[in-house]
Amino acid sequence: MKKSKKIGRILYICFLVIAIAVAGCVIIQKDLKEKSKELKQESKKYEITKTKTKSGKEIDTEYIRIEENKFYIKRPLEFKQLDKNTINKKYNGDIPNIVFSSEDTKINLAIKITENEMKNNKIKSYTNQMTNLLKESSKIISTKDYKIDGYNIGQIKLITKAEDTDIYNNMIFFSYDNKLIIITFNCTIDLQEEWQEVGDFLIDSLFFTE
């Protein structure tokens, strides 16, 4: 009798272990499927090089590597890269390192590689600080935090004032090599409706290789 009870207990434990293992496999398979979907969606981002303005104008883009850093972002092929003198004349204060601009310079993709120390885990608090600072003089449209390839990204969309017009901005902040990087798509307010989806496409194209 004792022997049969012992066998029964062993069988129960075996069944329990098998049940846990099967449940674990189901969870792992579900997780892999979800990750597979994410990877497919992510890969599409890299493959698509064309986008459109609201009126349907087709915009061809290409990936560019930002200086010697191992992160990339798309830029419109029709945009020209501004030289340093033009950038210095166009921007006041915190001047970007790289600017790609439309022919009339009303639409821009600007990259600022700062010397400011910034840890990856501090990006969310930095975005909150910037939001509080900018809302004193600008109209905040939205803010959010997300991750790309393990990097924390902070995003602020807002309207700022210039001398003769308002400017629509889509800004992202992140840390690379413990330095703060700022990438901004902007255009004059009269072009916001036409170009903001293109701006989203460019900003969302960011990826890292390390």
C-alpha positions as CSV (number, residue, x, y, z in Angstrom):
1,M,0.0,0.0,0.0
2,K,2.8,2.4,0.9
3,K,4.6,1.5,-2.3
4,S,1.5,2.3,-4.4
5,K,1.1,5.6,-2.6
6,K,4.7,6.4,-3.3
7,I,4.3,5.5,-7.0
8,G,1.2,7.6,-7.1
9,R,3.0,10.6,-5.6
10,I,5.9,10.2,-8.1
11,L,3.4,10.0,-11.0
12,Y,1.6,13.1,-9.6
13,I,4.9,15.0,-9.5
14,C,5.8,13.9,-13.0
15,F,2.4,15.0,-14.3
16,L,2.9,18.4,-12.5
17,V,6.3,18.9,-14.0
18,I,5.1,18.0,-17.5
19,A,2.1,20.4,-17.1
20,I,4.4,23.2,-16.0
21,A,6.8,22.5,-18.9
22,V,3.9,22.5,-21.4
23,A,2.6,25.8,-19.9
24,G,6.1,27.2,-20.1
25,C,6.4,26.1,-23.8
26,V,3.0,27.8,-24.6
27,I,4.1,31.0,-22.9
28,I,7.5,30.9,-24.7
29,Q,5.9,30.2,-28.1
30,K,3.4,33.1,-27.5
31,D,6.3,35.4,-26.6
32,L,8.3,34.3,-29.6
33,K,5.3,35.0,-31.9
34,E,4.8,38.4,-30.4
35,K,8.6,39.2,-30.8
36,S,8.4,37.8,-34.4
37,K,5.5,40.2,-35.2
38,E,7.6,43.1,-33.7
39,L,10.6,42.1,-35.7
40,K,8.5,41.9,-38.9
41,Q,7.1,45.4,-38.2
42,E,10.6,46.7,-37.4
43,S,12.1,45.2,-40.6
44,K,9.4,46.9,-42.7
45,K,10.6,50.2,-41.3
46,Y,14.0,49.6,-42.8
47,E,12.7,48.4,-46.2
48,I,10.3,51.3,-46.9
49,T,12.1,54.3,-48.4
50,K,9.2,56.2,-49.9
51,T,6.6,58.3,-48.0
52,K,4.0,60.9,-49.0
53,T,2.9,64.3,-47.9
54,K,-0.8,64.8,-47.1
55,S,-1.5,66.0,-50.7
56,G,0.1,62.9,-52.1
57,K,3.6,64.2,-53.1
58,E,6.0,61.2,-53.1
59,I,9.1,61.7,-51.0
60,D,12.1,59.5,-51.6
61,T,14.4,58.9,-48.6
62,E,17.6,57.2,-47.7
63,Y,19.3,56.1,-44.5
64,I,22.3,58.1,-43.4
65,R,24.8,57.3,-40.7
66,I,25.2,60.1,-38.2
67,E,28.9,60.9,-38.3
68,E,30.9,58.0,-36.8
69,N,28.1,57.0,-34.4
70,K,26.3,53.7,-34.9
71,F,22.8,55.1,-35.3
72,Y,21.0,55.9,-38.5
73,I,18.0,57.9,-39.6
74,K,16.3,58.6,-42.9
75,R,16.4,61.9,-44.7
76,P,14.6,63.1,-47.9
77,L,16.8,62.7,-51.0
78,E,15.6,66.1,-52.2
79,F,16.9,67.9,-49.1
80,K,20.3,69.4,-49.2
81,Q,22.8,69.3,-46.4
82,L,23.6,72.8,-45.2
83,D,27.1,74.0,-44.8
84,K,28.4,75.3,-41.4
85,N,28.1,79.0,-42.3
86,T,24.4,78.6,-43.4
87,I,23.6,76.6,-40.2
88,N,25.2,79.4,-38.1
89,K,23.1,82.0,-39.8
90,K,19.9,80.0,-39.7
91,Y,20.0,78.9,-36.0
92,N,20.5,80.8,-32.8
93,G,21.7,79.5,-29.5
94,D,22.1,75.7,-29.5
95,I,23.3,75.2,-33.1
96,P,22.9,71.7,-34.7
97,N,25.9,69.8,-36.1
98,I,24.0,68.6,-39.2
99,V,21.0,70.0,-41.0
100,F,19.2,68.7,-44.1
101,S,16.9,71.3,-45.6
102,S,14.3,71.8,-48.3
103,E,15.2,74.2,-51.2
104,D,13.4,77.1,-49.5
105,T,14.8,76.0,-46.0
106,K,11.3,75.9,-44.6
107,I,11.5,72.2,-43.8
108,N,14.4,70.8,-41.9
109,L,15.9,67.7,-40.3
110,A,18.5,68.8,-37.7
111,I,20.9,66.7,-35.6
112,K,22.6,68.0,-32.5
113,I,25.4,65.9,-31.0
114,T,25.9,67.6,-27.7
115,E,28.8,67.4,-25.2
116,N,26.3,67.2,-22.4
117,E,26.6,64.0,-20.3
118,M,23.4,62.0,-20.4
119,K,22.7,58.5,-19.1
120,N,20.2,56.2,-20.9
121,N,18.1,55.9,-17.7
122,K,17.8,59.7,-17.3
123,I,16.1,60.3,-20.7
124,K,12.6,60.2,-19.3
125,S,13.3,62.7,-16.5
126,Y,15.1,64.9,-19.0
127,T,12.1,64.9,-21.4
128,N,9.9,65.9,-18.5
129,Q,12.2,68.7,-17.6
130,M,12.3,69.9,-21.2
131,T,8.5,69.8,-21.5
132,N,8.1,71.9,-18.4
133,L,10.7,74.4,-19.7
134,L,9.4,74.6,-23.2
135,K,5.7,75.0,-22.3
136,E,6.5,78.4,-20.8
137,S,7.1,79.8,-24.2
138,S,5.7,77.2,-26.6
139,K,2.6,75.2,-27.3
140,I,3.1,71.5,-26.4
141,I,1.2,69.1,-28.7
142,S,2.3,65.8,-27.2
143,T,5.1,64.0,-25.3
144,K,6.0,60.4,-25.0
145,D,8.7,57.9,-24.0
146,Y,9.6,54.7,-25.8
147,K,12.5,52.4,-26.6
148,I,14.4,51.5,-29.7
149,D,17.0,48.7,-29.6
150,G,17.3,49.1,-25.8
151,Y,17.8,52.9,-26.0
152,N,15.3,55.2,-24.2
153,I,13.8,57.8,-26.4
154,G,12.0,60.9,-25.3
155,Q,9.8,62.8,-27.8
156,I,8.1,66.2,-27.7
157,K,5.9,67.6,-30.5
158,L,5.4,71.4,-30.1
159,I,4.9,74.7,-31.8
160,T,7.5,77.4,-31.2
161,K,7.6,81.0,-32.2
162,A,10.1,82.5,-34.7
163,E,10.5,86.1,-35.8
164,D,8.0,86.0,-38.6
165,T,6.1,82.7,-38.2
166,D,5.4,79.8,-35.9
167,I,7.4,76.6,-36.3
168,Y,6.1,73.0,-35.9
169,N,8.7,70.7,-34.2
170,N,9.0,67.0,-33.7
171,M,11.9,66.5,-31.3
172,I,13.5,63.3,-29.9
173,F,16.2,63.0,-27.2
174,F,18.4,60.0,-26.5
175,S,21.7,59.0,-25.0
176,Y,24.6,57.7,-27.1
177,D,28.0,57.0,-25.6
178,N,26.6,58.8,-22.5
179,K,26.1,62.0,-24.5
180,L,22.8,63.7,-25.2
181,I,21.6,63.6,-28.8
182,I,18.8,65.7,-30.2
183,I,17.1,65.1,-33.5
184,T,14.4,67.5,-34.7
185,F,12.1,67.6,-37.7
186,N,10.6,71.1,-38.2
187,C,8.7,73.2,-40.7
188,T,6.9,76.5,-40.8
189,I,3.3,76.3,-39.4
190,D,1.8,76.7,-42.8
191,L,3.4,73.5,-43.9
192,Q,2.6,71.5,-40.8
193,E,-0.5,69.7,-42.0
194,E,1.2,68.8,-45.3
195,W,4.5,67.6,-43.9
196,Q,4.0,66.4,-40.3
197,E,3.4,62.7,-41.4
198,V,6.7,62.9,-43.4
199,G,8.3,64.2,-40.2
200,D,6.9,61.2,-38.2
201,F,8.2,58.8,-40.9
202,L,11.7,60.3,-40.7
203,I,11.9,60.4,-36.9
204,D,10.4,56.9,-36.5
205,S,13.1,55.5,-38.8
206,L,15.9,55.9,-36.2
207,F,17.7,52.7,-35.4
208,F,21.0,51.6,-33.7
209,T,23.5,49.0,-34.6
210,E,25.0,48.8,-31.1
